[in-house]
Amino acid sequence: MASSVAAALGASVAGVASGDEVGESDTPGAPGVNGSLKRFSTTSFGAEVTGPFVFQDGSLLYSNQHPATGDRGGDFENSDVKANEAPFDRAGVGYFSGFTFELDGDNDDFSELSVPSTVDEQGRIRSSEGEYVFLAHAREEIRGGDERFGVVQTPDGTEITQDNFAGTQYGAAATNPDCNQFIPTNDDGTEGYLYTNWENSPGNVTRLPVSRTEEGEWEADLENATNLANTEPLRELGGTRINCYGDRSPWNTMLSSEENYAHPRVSLTNTVGDIESAGTGKGLVASCQFWNRPNPVGIQDAIDEYYGDDSWFVQGYWALDGVEFLAYYLGAEQVDQTGDNENNTTNPIGDVYPNPYRYGYHVDFREPAAETPEPIKYYVMGRAAWESPDVLPDERTVYGCSDGDSKGIYKFVADEPIPSYEDPMDVEGTLYAPKITNDAASVADGGERTSPAAVSLEIEWLALGHASNAEIESWIAEYDDVTQEDYLEAHAETDWTDDLATALEEADKAVVEDGNQNYITNDEIVEWADQYEQNGPENVDEALRRVPFLETRAAAKEIGASIEFNKAEGVDSQDDAGPGDFVYFGISEFNDALADDEGDVQMDRVDGGVVYRGQIERDYNVSTLEPVIVGPDFTDPAADADDALRNIDNVYVMDDGRVLCCEDGFGGPARSYPNDGLYVYQPDAILDASAVAVSPEATGTVDLTMNAAPGGFAGGEFTVSLTDPEVAAISDVTFPDAIGLQKVSVADDGSSATIRVGDIERSIQPGSLDVTLAGVEVTGSAPGTTDLAVSVEGIDDEAGVEIGVETRRGLVITGPPAAGGGAVPEDPDSDGRYEDVNGNGRVDYDDVVLLFEAIDSDAVRLNPAAYDFNDNGQIDFDDVVELYEEI
């Protein structure tokens, strides 16, 4: 079986689609952008754009991850002439000297960077503004020469490299710097610690003191840098592996995500139930089942040898690279071992071996400025190939993306704000998996396959389980003493001390047939799913509660969650994002399980990927993913693909709402050049109509607000219309003082109004946020609800440039309308309170129940005067109690 590209590079590179896979695909809307996209930088040859970060002053930083160090190869013209120029042939972290973002929401603070068309341009990091300057290179000496930047050591101080240890390593030591998060130690953000992930196994996170000079440049103190992997607190936690992207938490700490590609239990779209039904894992089983196999990464060659033409792709096998090096990191004695995957049948490790259930989590570095930060793994958020988390400002809701083929996006909701727990091990909450529910995403039942550019994904979140961090850690600890010797002794009939080769083959085949008995079994997962379906997630046997937290992907697939995303590589929102703002999700490739004929998503393939955004709801839920950037088909000509975002990786939402989009598409077809780039996405402005509740014949106001005016506001014309004019009518339009010119035409029947406005005093400055343009007065007619739709003829900024605008409908409720279906509520004693909530002509306990059930509905929430029984000016559960006491 062909080696994986990712295995060769030791990093999360994009899969390369073959011509047969791509075919002659010409997906409508690919490439396309809902807003505008502008290229700022391109990398050196072979490097990804990873770890973007924008400092408080607008300075930009990112990592130069795994650049090519030798002569260039590939199918690109002149690509094999020479290697990258120094210093861009070395991994490291740097910033763009001489440039800062203005953070006003407008991409006019930099010019468009041209494509790298020459060999010299392809061999270095380029930017449209400023100059890339390294703060630190990988493997530089730190701490008086006792360590090297990014390099992990054993407990006795030996560097874990292939120079010192035989065997396989996930990426050469300290070649894959990824996420960067700056933790400031002063108020103006000019000094602090730069935390950097290292995407290797054993994994690492470094802490580098950095500060800004009076001249506005950034400098680093390498002497006092720290390899956190070499500190006792992280080693006692088991260390980490494949630290990929991450986030800065709302409580100002580094969150590092472990991209544990070796966690799949079944390959691709298969389920554990499929194994149970077939009575064998042949053709189905994936990498995690071979975690404690001697030479685990050699399982693919072994499967090919054992099963010949019937062999299969053991998903994630290549990410078993470095597991044995992780054992040495924990203190295991080195066994007799070669570096040849094909022939490496090693003596098994029997003294110290990593527990697989200790890897694949988000790691929080508490007390980030202390001499030694305290690492905490959030087991309660699930185990996956985490690319990144996004913790929303409620400090309870966390969205995460799992990288790889047929993977998930997940949600975790803590019971209380996470920093409110005195001990982070007491954090508890519910883990959720997604279910895509809209018919347009599928070709089932005779539907037609559609473009991902044209369809938003509707999500129902399935609760997998509820637990505390401490509970899960106790479950994990039960597997701490499992070693490679246990793999042989539990699964082979032959004594491995007499005949290792025969025992290894027997054990491998036994695991293929019945699963690895050293860890959670297939039977346990299927039984958990059966009890889940019968009794719900809270009523499974105590012994099975561990399943969704330790085998998250397998459990989610077993209950029908939509674990179909291919390379979900980025998730982020603004630091202060709240209801109405957006979370962005980057899907690097929209193919395979997303574009096949099975599952909940069956759409046209776009090998260049899709960026989605989800609007945050009142409870910080996200229920709709809307496509805003669609990459190219890999059959598109270079003229279309050269300037399109290809294979999104990290996404980083700046404070002004713009999004840094990083590429991980090295090696794919379509373009005329081989380099990845960093693009800046400027979303369209949103013209939003608010909601209002009115009584019949009473008047209320729907505000029309534009969320941002990056280039200021000169004027514009738009029309508002009621979708059901029987419920209400537009009676007038008012304007704020900033709008000096206005013209209004209201339809005779009040169903619509055309509005023209102008800001002749230039009161609305560039960079303004939440600008109110008009107030639409509506008069209630009959109980019910109607949308207020908005259409824009054109809006210009101060430079006369037309502003891209999206619209959001408003809501008018006349009533109150029915609170839960059925009859309209009534006010039997004419006191303005609608005690007869269900409108059946009497006030009884059923009204209390209906108010309780509908308390968060628009019909109730937007009519506080009707249901504010405790007279405190708002709707709350005490109103339910007051109604009950009145009855």
N, C-alpha and C positions, 0 to 999 in steps of 0.2 A: 504494500500500500504506500502511496506517495506520502512523503513527509509533509507536515503542515508548514505553511509559510510562517505561521506564528511560532512554531517550534524552532525554526531556523533562526529567527530574529530574536526570540525570547521576549516578545512584547505583544501588546494587544493590537497587532496590525489587522487591517481589514482583510477579509477573504477575497480572493481574486476570482471573479466569475469567469467561467469558460465561455467560448463562443457558442457552444451547444446549449449552455444554460441560458445565456442571454437571448439567443436567437435573433430575431429581427424586431425586438421589442421597440415600440415607439409610444411610450405612455403619454397620454395627454397631460399637459401641465408640467412635464419634466423636461428640462429644469424650469423652475418658477419660484417667484418670491412674492409673498404677500407683504409688501413694504419695500425696503431697498437694502441692498447688500453691497459692501465695498471692501476690496482687498487692501489690507494694511501691510502684511508681511508674508514672505515665503521663507521656508527653512533651507538649511543646507541639505545636500543629497542624502537620502536615506533616513532623515530625521522626521519625527512627528512634531506637531505643535501640541505641547502639553503644559498643564499647570499655569494657565494665565492668571494674573492677579493685577489689580489696579489699586495703587496706593491712594491714600487720602488726598495727596496733591495731584492725582491724575497720572502719575508715572505708571508705565506698563512693564510687566515682567513675564517671562515664560521660560520653560526648560528646553534645552537642546537635547532631545532624547534620542539615544542610539544612532547618531549620525554615522554614515559609512566611513570606515577608516582606511579602506583600500581603494584600488582602482574601481571606477564605476562600471557597472554592467547594466544590461537591460536592453530594451528595444527602442530607446529614444536616440535620436540623432546626436552624434558626438558625445554620447553619455559615457563612453569608455575611455575618454582621453586621459583623465587624471583624477586623483582623489580630491576630496574637499580641501579647500584652503585652510591652513592653520589660522586661527584657533578653532575653526568650526568643524574640525575633524574629531573633536573631543566633546564628550557629554558634559553638560554643566547647566548652570542657571545664570541668566543675565537679564538686564533691563535695557530699555531704549533711552539712551542719553540724549538730551536735547529735545525731548518731546513729552508733553503731558496732554491727556484728554481734557477738554474744557468742561465735560460733564454737564452739558446743557441739552442733551438729547439729540443733537444734530451732528451728522457725519461731515459737516463742513470744516471740522477742525483738522482734517488731514486730506491729502490728495490720494487719488487712486493709484496703487502700485501696479506697474506693468508686469506682464508675465515674464518669468526668467527664460530668456530666449537664447542665451549664450552659455558656454561651459563655465565661464567665470561666475556668471550670475547664479547658476545652478549649484555652485560649490560653496556658497556662503549664505548667511542669514541676511536678508534684505528687508528694508522697510521704506515706506513712502516718506516718513519723517523720522528724524533722529538716527542714532547709530546703536546697534546692539553691542552692549558691553557686558562681559562676563563678571559676575560677582564671585563665582566659585566654579572650579572645574572638578569633575569627579576624580577621586583618588589623590587629591592634593593632601599633603601632610597637615594634620591638625594635632592639637594637644601635645606640643613639643615633639612631634614625630612618633608618638606612641600609637597613633591611629591614622587612617587615611579617610578622607571625606567620602562617606557613602559606603564604606567597606565594613562588612560584618565580621566579628571575631567569635571564636570559641570561648568558653569560660576561662581558659588559660591564656587568652590573648593571641592565639594563632589566627591569622586572617583566613577566612573561608573563601578561597579561590581555587581554581583548577590547577594552579601551580603547587598548592599545598595538599590538595585532596583529590583522590581519584573518584570518578563518578560523574554524574550529570548535574548541571546547574542551570536554573531558569534564568537565562541571560547572564552574560559575564558580569562579575561583581562590579557594582556601581557604574553600570552603563545606561541605566534607564531611569533618570530623574523624571518624576511626573508632577503630581500636584504641588503647588506652592500656596501657602497661606501665611500671611503676615499678622503677627499678634503684637500690636503696639504696646509700649510700656509708658508712653506719655500721651497727653491729651491731643497734641497736634499731629500725632502719627508719624513723627520724624525719626523715631528710634524704636527698636523692638526686636523680635525674633522671627526669622523666616523659617518656617517648617516646610520640609520638602520630603515627599514620598519617593521611595526607590522601588521600582517594579521588578523585584528579583525574589528569589527564594534561596536562602532565608531573606525575608523582607527587612526593610529598614525605614526609619524616618529620621532625618537629621534636623537639628536646630542650629541655626546660624545667626549670630548677632549682626544686625545691619542698622545703618543710620544714614540720614541725609545730611550732606555737608551744607555750609552756608551758601555755596554756589549752586545748590540744587541737585548735586550728584549723589548717588548712593554708593556706599562702601561697606565692605563686610569684614568681620573680625574672625578670620579662619582659625586663628590660634585657639579661640574659645568656642569653636563649633563642637557639637555633640552628636555622636551616633547613638541615638536612643536605643537601638537594638542591643548595644553593648552595655546598657545599664541594667542593674539587677531587677528593678520593677518590671521591665518588659520581658526580660528572660524568664522571670518567675511566672509570667502570664503565658509562657509558651512561645514568645516571640510572635512574629507576623510572617506572612508570605504574600508576595506579589502586591505590594502597596501601590494602588493605582491613583485614582483621583480622590477628591475629598471635599471638604467644605469648612468654612469657619462658622462655628456655632453661634447662636444668638447670645450665648454666655461667654463669648470671646475665647474659645479654645480651638485647637486644631482637631478636626475629625478626619481620620485617615481610613480609607476603605480598602479592604483586602479583596483583590480580584481572584478568588480561588476557583480558577477554571476547572480544577480537578474534582469539583463537587457533584457533577452529574451522575445520577444513578442508572439512568436509562438513556440511550442515545436518541438525540433529536426529538421527534414527536411521540415516541413510544412511552408507555406507562408501566408501572410495576404490575398493574393488573394484567397487562398483556403478557408479562412473564408468567404470572400465575395461571392464566388461561392456557398458554402454550405448554406449560409444564417444563419450560427451559428458558434460559436467558440467551440462548444462541441467537445471534443477530440483533439482540436488544440491549445487552448489558453495557454499561459505560464505566468511566474511569474510577469513580470513587470506590468501587468494589475491589480494586486492586491496590489500594493505598498502602497496605502493609505487606505487599508482595516484595520479596527480595528483587531488586532492580525493577521498581514499579513501572518506570517508563518503557521498559522492554516488553510490556504486555501486547502492544500492537504487533510487533514482529512475531511474538509467540502465537497470537490468534491467527495471523496469516499462515504460519507454519502448521498449526493444528488443523485448521479448517479449509485451507486452500481456497478454492473458488467460492466457498460459502462463507469466507471471512467477512467482517464488517468493520466499519469505522467505530472505534471505541472512543466515543466523544470525550474530549478532555484528557486523553492519555498523555499528550505531549506536555501538559502542565504538571504531570507527576515528576518532571525534571526538578531536581533540587530538594525533594522530600528527604532523601538520605542526608544531604548537606544540612537540612534543618535538624536532623537527629544529632549531627556533630555539633551544631550550634547549642543544643541542649545538654551536651556533655557526653554523648555516646562515644565509645571507643571505635576507631575506624576499622572496618572489616576489609578482608581481601576483596578488592574490587578493581575492575578495569573501567576505562571511559568509553568502551565500545558497547553501544546500546544493543547491538544485534547479538553479541556473544557474551554479554555480561550476565552470567548466572553467579551471583555473589554468595558469599557466606552471609547468612541472615544476621541482622542486627537484633540482639537479644537483651541488651542492657537498658538502653534508653531510646524511646521512639516517640515521635510526635503523634498526638491524638488528633485525628482528622476533624473532630467536632470542635476543636479549639481554633479553627481557621475559617475565614470567610465572613468577617464581621466588620462593622464600623468601630473604630478605635478612637476614643476621646482622650486627649492628653490634658487632664485636669492640672491646675496650678502650672500653667504654661511658662511662667517666668521663674519658677523655683529652680533650685540647683539641679534637681532631678524631677521632672514632671511625673505625675502619676497616671499611668495608662489604664483605661477602663474599656473593656470590650462590651458592646451592647448586643449580647446574645439574644435578647428579647426582640430585636429587630429582624431576626431571621438570618439564615446562612445561605450565601450565594456567591457568585462571581461579581461582587460589588464593584461597580465603576465609581459610584459616588452616591452620597446622600444629599438631601436638601431639607434642612430643619426649618420649618416656617416660624414666624415670630410669635405664634401662640406657645412655642416651646414644647408642644405636645405632639404635633403632626410632622411626620417624617416621610418623604418619598425617596425611593431608592431605585436605581437601575442596575440590573444584572447583565453583564456583558457576555456575548457568545451567541451561539445558534439555538433557537427555540428556548428562549429564556423569558423571564418575567420582569415587569415593573411592580413594585410592592409599596404598600403603605403601612405605617405603624402609627398608632395613636396611644400615647401614654395616658394613664388615668389622671395624672397631675403634671404640671410643668416639670420638665426633666430636671432643671437645676434646683427645684424645690425639695428634692429628695436629699436628705442629709448624707446618706450613703448611696452612691450611684448603683450599687448592687441591689438596692430596693426598688429601682425603677421597674414599673410594671405597666402593662397595657396590652393592646390587641394588635395582632399582625394580620394584614389583609393581602389578598391576591386579586388580580383584576379579572373581570368577566366582560368581554366585549359583547354588547347586546343588540346593536342596531343591524337591521337586515341589509342595509346598503354596504356593509363591510364584507358581505358574504355572497357567494353565488348559489347558495343552497336554495332549494325549492324553485328551481327554474330561473333564478335571478341572473343578471348579467354582471360579469366582472367589471369593476370600476377602477378608476385611477385613484391612488391615495391622495392626489392633489385635490380631489373633488369631494372627499368624504371625511367628515369628522368621526372619531371613534367615541362611542358612548360606553361609559364604564359603570358597571355595578361592582362594588368591592365586596368580596367574599371573606368573611371573618374566618381565619384559620385556627386561631386559638388565643388564649389569654394566659399570661404567666408573668413572673417577675424575673429579673436578671439573676438573682441568687438561686431561684428554683432551677433555672436552666443550667447554671454552672454546676449545680449538684448532679444533674443528670449527665452532663459532659464528663464529670470526674469519674464516673463509673467505667469509662473506657480508657483511662489514663495509662494503665499498665499493659495495654496490648502492644505487641512487638511483631517483627517480621517472623520470628520463630513461631508465634501463635498462628500465623497464616498457614504455615506448613503443618503444624501439629493438629489443627482443627479440620483441615481439608484433604490431607494426603494419607493414604494407607501405608505407603513406604516410609520408613524411618529416614528422614532427611540427612541424618548424620552418616548414614550408610551410602545413600545414593541421592545427592541433592538434585540432579537434573530430573530424575524420574519423579521424585517427590514434588518438585515444582510444577511439572506438567500435570500430575494428578490433582494438585491443589487448584491450579488454574482452571481445569475443566470442571472441577466440582463447584467452584465459585460461579462459573458460567451457568451451570445447571441450576443451582439452588441459592446463589447469593453468598455473600461473605458473612459467615456466622459469628465473626468477631464483633460485629457492630449491629446496628438496628437491622432487623431482618425484613425480607420481602413480606412475610406473613404479617408482621407488625404494621407495616404501612397499609396493606390492604384491609386489615382489621380496623385500623383507625378510620379509614375512609368509609367503611361500612357503618361503623358506629356514628360517624359524623353525619352521614346521610339520614340515618334513622333518628338520631337524638340531638343533632346540632353540636357545634364545637365545644360547648361548655359541659357536655354530658358524655364524654368519652371516658373510658377507664383511666384511672390515675396513671397507670404505667404507660399509657399511650399518649399522654399529653405532650410528651417530648417530641413526637414525630414531626409536627409542622415547623418546629423551631430548629431542629437538627437536620431534617431532610426536607427543607422548605420547597424546593422545586418539585421533588417527587410527590409530596403531599398535595401541593396546589394542582398539579396535573391530574392527580387521582380523583379530585372532586370536580373536575371540569373547568378549572380556571383557564384563562386564555394565555397560556405560557407559549407564545408564538413569536415573540419579538426577536429580531435578529440584530445582535450587537446594540443593545440599549446602553449607550455610552455617555450620556450626560443628562443631568437634571439640576436646575438652579432657578432661583427667583431673586428679586431684590431683597436686600437685607431687611427692609421695613415693609415687605409685601403684606398686604392684608386683603380682605374680601374685595373682589373686583379687580385685583391685580393678577399677574400670570405666573405660572410655573412652566418653564420650558423643558422639554424632553427631547434629547437627540437620539435618533435611531439610525445607526451608521449605514445599514443596508436594509432595504425593504424588499426582501426576497425570501427564498426557502419557505418556512412555515407560514409566512405572511402572504405568500403568493402561490401556494399550492392549492389543491382541491379538497383540503380537509380543514376542520377546525372552524373557529369563529371568524377568522379573518382570511379572506380569499380574494385578493385584489391584484391589479396589475403590478408587476415587479418594477422597482426602481433601484438598481444596484448602487446608485449614488446616495441613497438614504433620504430621510425625511426629518425635519425638525417640527415637532408639535408644541403647542402651548395649551395649557389648561387654565381656565379662569377660576380663581380661588373663591369658593362660596362662603356663606356666613359662618359655617362650622369648619372652615379650612379644608373642606372636601374639594376634590377635583373630579368631575363626572363626565367631562367632555374634553377630548384632545383634538384640537383644531390644527390642520397642517398649515404652516406659515412659510416654510422653505422646503422645496423639493429638489433633490439633486438630479444630475443627468442620468439618462439611460447610458449604459456603457457602449451602446452602438451609436450614440450621438456623435456628430462630427466635432472636431476640436473647436470650430467656430462657436458652437453652442456650449461645449463643456469647459473651455479654458477659463471662463469667468464665473462659472457656477460653483456653488459649494458642493464638494464631493466627500462623502463618507465622514459625516460629522462625528467628532469625538467629544472633547470637553465643551461644555457651554458655560459661560460666565456672564451673569446679568449685572451690568454696572449700575451704580446708584441712580443714573439718569434714565434707566429703562432700556438702553441699548444692550445688545447681546454680542459678546465675543464668541465667535464660532471657530473651533479648531478642527483641522482636518487630520484624518488618519487613513489616507487613501493611497499611500505609496504602493506603486506596482500595478494599479488598475489601468484599464484601457481608457480611451476617449481623448485624453488631453494631448497637447503637443509638448508638454514638459513633465518631468517626473516629480517635482517638488510639492510638498504639502504647503498649505497657507493658513494664515489667520485672517478671517473676515469679520467685519463689524456689521451687524444687522440693526437697522433702524426701523422699528415697527411703524406702521401707519398710526396716525392719531385716531382716537376713538371719540365719536360724537355720540354721547350717551343720553338717553332720556330717562328720567327718574320715574318713580311710582307715586301715585297719590290715591287716597280714598276720599270720596265725597258722599254726602247724603243726597237723595233726590232733590233737585232744584238748588242745591248748594254748589259753591264754586271752589275749586282748588287749583294748584299750579304744578305743572310738570316742568322741571328744570331741564334745559338742554345744555350739557356741559361737555367741553372738549378736554380730554385728559392731559394733553400736552400741546404746546405751541413752540417747538424748538426754534423755529425761525421767526417767531412773533406772529401777529395776526393783522392782516390788512382788511379783510372782509370776505363775504361769501354769500351764497344763496342756497337755501335748502327748503324742503317741503315736509310738513308733518301731516299725518292722516290717521284717523281712528278706524280700526278694522271693523268695529261694530258701532255705528253711529246711533243705534237704538239705546245704547247704554249711557252715552254722554255726548256732549257737543263742545267743539272749540268755540269759546266766546270772545277771546281777546289774546294778545301777545304783549308781554312787557319786556323791558330790557334793562340791564345794569347800566350804571353811569359810564362805564368804559366804552359802550357802544354809542358813538356819536351820531351815526347815520343809521336809519332803519326805515324799512318799507314792508308793510304787511298786507296781504290779501287773504281774507278769510272767506271760505265758501259759504254760500247762502244758508246751506243746511248744517253748517258747523262741522262737516266731516273732515275738512282739511284746511291748511293754511300755508301759503307760500311766504317765506321770510327772506328778506335781503338786508344785510347789515354791513357796516363799515366802521373801522376804528381810526377816525381821522386824527385823533390826538396821540396816536401810537401809545395808548395806555397799556396794551397787552404786549409786554416786552418779550424778546426772544428768550426761550427757556421757561416761560410761564407754565404752570401746572394747574389743572382743574379750573379751566376758564369757563365761566357761565356766559353763554351767548344770548340766551333768551329764556323767558318763562312763558309757557303755554297754559293759558287759563282754560279750564274745562268745567262745564256745568253738568252735574249728574241728571240723568233722565229716568232710567229704570234700573232696578237692581241687576247686577251682573258685572262682568269684567270685559274690558276691551284693550287690545294693544294700541300703543301709539307708535306708528312706524315713522322712520326718518329716512329721507332720501336726499342726497347732496348733489346739487348741480355743479358746485365748484367752490373751493375755499383757497385763498391765496395768503402767503406769508408776506412779511415786510419787503422782501425783495421781488415780489410779484410772481414768485414761484408757486405753482399749485401744490397744495398740501395733500398728500395721500390720506384719505379718511375712511375709516370703517364706521358703521353705525350700529347702535344697539337700541332695541325697541324699549319703550316705556310701558307702563301699565296703569290703567285707570280702573278703579273699583268703585262702583256705585252701589250703595247698599245699606247695610252689608249684604254681600251675596251669600249663597249657601256655603256654610263652613266645611261641610264634608260631603257634598252631593245632596240631592234631594231638594227639599223646600227651602225658601228664603227665610232667614230668621225674623222673628217678630218682637216688638217691644210692647208687651201686654199692658203695662201700667204707664206708658207714655213718659217715662223718666229719662229717655235717651239711652238706656241700657237695654240690650237685646237678650233678656233672660231666656226666651224661648229659642234656644240656639238651633234646634232642629226644625223649627217652624211648623210643629204639628198641632199648634193651638193650645198647648198647655206647658207648664214649667214643671219638670220632674228630673229624676236622677239621670235619665238618658241625656239631658242637656248638659249635665256636668261631665259625663263621659265624653260626649262629642267635643266639648271645649278642650278637655284634657288632650284628646287625640289630635285635634287640629290647631293646637296653640301656636305651632310654628309655621302654619300655612299663611299665604299672602292674604287670604280672606280675613283672617283674624289679626295678623300682625299689622296690617295696614289700616285697621279700623279700631284703634285703641279706645276711641270714645264709646264704641258700641259694647266693648267687653271689659273695660277697666272697672271692674266691680269694687276693687279696693281703693279706687280714686287716687292712685299715686302717679298718674300720668304715663303709665307704660303697661305693657302686657307681661304678666308673669304668672307663676303657678299659684300665687296667693289669690289671683282672680278666680281660679277654679275653686279654691277653698271658700272664698266669699260667696260664690254662687251656691255651693253646696250648703253652707250655713243658712243662706236665705231660704232655700227650699225646706 
